[in-house]
Amino acid sequence: MSNVTKKAFQGFFFLMIVWGLFVFLPAGTIYYRQGWLYMLVFFGSTLFITIYFLKKDPKLIERRVHGGPTAEKEKSQKIIQGLASFFSVAAIVISGFDYRYQWSHVPVYLVIISNIIILLCFFFIFLVFKENSYTSSIIEVGEEQKVITTGPYAIVRHPMYTGALVIFLFTPLALGSFWGILFAVGVIAAIILRLLDEEKFLSKNLEGYDEYCSKVRYRLIPYIW
């Protein structure tokens, strides 16, 4: 087993255990069906993507195993990633407490639809990874990196963030909570701040990025922004 493979699976199982604690401890029970369905969709998708790219593009996985606030090089990104992590955890935890104390009720059909949307977003991110091997977990420009203008990048400039944004927005609903959405909005705000900061960095450090921005007008959502 290569070092990258080992780190990838260590990170996967660590995140799954920690995420599981955030989901089920606040809920106060393991009989949390929405929680199990969400975990299956989220980590089933993550596992598939990890295994696929370990075989097809291990360099991409190598770029993605080092992430989080401490891995960022810029102070601004450390702060933004810290906020994103806080609101991500808060959205999950509040959703668990919502289930436990029945603060709100999300219809079963909406829970199922939300999980389907999350699954589709993971597939979209999978397509992004196939198109761009340089989708690092931190903001950086790799050696020989070029501007990608095809696939999802022909539609919006930050397609991976588009997928992530929708995943976080629908996570509370997938967990059966309306209240968790308040904190998911915080994650979305952090993603937008990260995106704007990243564009400044890429404009200075990635040749051809300004020209790409002039051709692809929309950052996250076609015809909106």
RACORBEL-V656694 format. One record per residue. N is the residue number from 0. RES is the residue in one letter. SS is DSSP state (2 for helix, 1 for strand, 0 for the rest). Layout:
BEGIN
n=N res=RES ss=SS
n=N res=RES ss=SS
END
This chain:
BEGIN
n=0 res=M ss=0
n=1 res=S ss=0
n=2 res=N ss=2
n=3 res=V ss=2
n=4 res=T ss=2
n=5 res=K ss=2
n=6 res=K ss=2
n=7 res=A ss=2
n=8 res=F ss=2
n=9 res=Q ss=2
n=10 res=G ss=2
n=11 res=F ss=2
n=12 res=F ss=2
n=13 res=F ss=2
n=14 res=L ss=2
n=15 res=M ss=2
n=16 res=I ss=2
n=17 res=V ss=2
n=18 res=W ss=2
n=19 res=G ss=2
n=20 res=L ss=2
n=21 res=F ss=2
n=22 res=V ss=2
n=23 res=F ss=2
n=24 res=L ss=2
n=25 res=P ss=2
n=26 res=A ss=2
n=27 res=G ss=0
n=28 res=T ss=0
n=29 res=I ss=0
n=30 res=Y ss=0
n=31 res=Y ss=0
n=32 res=R ss=2
n=33 res=Q ss=2
n=34 res=G ss=2
n=35 res=W ss=2
n=36 res=L ss=2
n=37 res=Y ss=2
n=38 res=M ss=2
n=39 res=L ss=2
n=40 res=V ss=2
n=41 res=F ss=2
n=42 res=F ss=2
n=43 res=G ss=2
n=44 res=S ss=2
n=45 res=T ss=2
n=46 res=L ss=2
n=47 res=F ss=2
n=48 res=I ss=2
n=49 res=T ss=2
n=50 res=I ss=2
n=51 res=Y ss=2
n=52 res=F ss=2
n=53 res=L ss=2
n=54 res=K ss=2
n=55 res=K ss=2
n=56 res=D ss=0
n=57 res=P ss=2
n=58 res=K ss=2
n=59 res=L ss=2
n=60 res=I ss=2
n=61 res=E ss=2
n=62 res=R ss=2
n=63 res=R ss=2
n=64 res=V ss=0
n=65 res=H ss=0
n=66 res=G ss=0
n=67 res=G ss=0
n=68 res=P ss=2
n=69 res=T ss=2
n=70 res=A ss=2
n=71 res=E ss=0
n=72 res=K ss=0
n=73 res=E ss=0
n=74 res=K ss=2
n=75 res=S ss=2
n=76 res=Q ss=2
n=77 res=K ss=2
n=78 res=I ss=2
n=79 res=I ss=2
n=80 res=Q ss=2
n=81 res=G ss=2
n=82 res=L ss=2
n=83 res=A ss=2
n=84 res=S ss=2
n=85 res=F ss=2
n=86 res=F ss=2
n=87 res=S ss=2
n=88 res=V ss=2
n=89 res=A ss=2
n=90 res=A ss=2
n=91 res=I ss=2
n=92 res=V ss=2
n=93 res=I ss=2
n=94 res=S ss=2
n=95 res=G ss=2
n=96 res=F ss=2
n=97 res=D ss=2
n=98 res=Y ss=2
n=99 res=R ss=2
n=100 res=Y ss=2
n=101 res=Q ss=0
n=102 res=W ss=0
n=103 res=S ss=0
n=104 res=H ss=0
n=105 res=V ss=0
n=106 res=P ss=0
n=107 res=V ss=2
n=108 res=Y ss=2
n=109 res=L ss=2
n=110 res=V ss=2
n=111 res=I ss=2
n=112 res=I ss=2
n=113 res=S ss=2
n=114 res=N ss=2
n=115 res=I ss=2
n=116 res=I ss=2
n=117 res=I ss=2
n=118 res=L ss=2
n=119 res=L ss=2
n=120 res=C ss=2
n=121 res=F ss=2
n=122 res=F ss=2
n=123 res=F ss=2
n=124 res=I ss=2
n=125 res=F ss=2
n=126 res=L ss=2
n=127 res=V ss=2
n=128 res=F ss=2
n=129 res=K ss=2
n=130 res=E ss=2
n=131 res=N ss=0
n=132 res=S ss=0
n=133 res=Y ss=0
n=134 res=T ss=0
n=135 res=S ss=0
n=136 res=S ss=0
n=137 res=I ss=0
n=138 res=I ss=0
n=139 res=E ss=0
n=140 res=V ss=0
n=141 res=G ss=0
n=142 res=E ss=0
n=143 res=E ss=0
n=144 res=Q ss=0
n=145 res=K ss=0
n=146 res=V ss=0
n=147 res=I ss=0
n=148 res=T ss=0
n=149 res=T ss=0
n=150 res=G ss=2
n=151 res=P ss=2
n=152 res=Y ss=2
n=153 res=A ss=2
n=154 res=I ss=0
n=155 res=V ss=0
n=156 res=R ss=0
n=157 res=H ss=0
n=158 res=P ss=2
n=159 res=M ss=2
n=160 res=Y ss=2
n=161 res=T ss=2
n=162 res=G ss=2
n=163 res=A ss=2
n=164 res=L ss=2
n=165 res=V ss=2
n=166 res=I ss=2
n=167 res=F ss=2
n=168 res=L ss=2
n=169 res=F ss=2
n=170 res=T ss=2
n=171 res=P ss=2
n=172 res=L ss=2
n=173 res=A ss=2
n=174 res=L ss=0
n=175 res=G ss=0
n=176 res=S ss=0
n=177 res=F ss=0
n=178 res=W ss=0
n=179 res=G ss=2
n=180 res=I ss=2
n=181 res=L ss=2
n=182 res=F ss=2
n=183 res=A ss=2
n=184 res=V ss=2
n=185 res=G ss=2
n=186 res=V ss=2
n=187 res=I ss=2
n=188 res=A ss=2
n=189 res=A ss=2
n=190 res=I ss=2
n=191 res=I ss=2
n=192 res=L ss=2
n=193 res=R ss=2
n=194 res=L ss=2
n=195 res=L ss=2
n=196 res=D ss=2
n=197 res=E ss=2
n=198 res=E ss=2
n=199 res=K ss=2
n=200 res=F ss=2
n=201 res=L ss=2
n=202 res=S ss=2
n=203 res=K ss=2
n=204 res=N ss=2
n=205 res=L ss=0
n=206 res=E ss=0
n=207 res=G ss=0
n=208 res=Y ss=2
n=209 res=D ss=2
n=210 res=E ss=2
n=211 res=Y ss=2
n=212 res=C ss=2
n=213 res=S ss=2
n=214 res=K ss=2
n=215 res=V ss=0
n=216 res=R ss=0
n=217 res=Y ss=0
n=218 res=R ss=0
n=219 res=L ss=0
n=220 res=I ss=0
n=221 res=P ss=0
n=222 res=Y ss=0
n=223 res=I ss=0
n=224 res=W ss=0
END
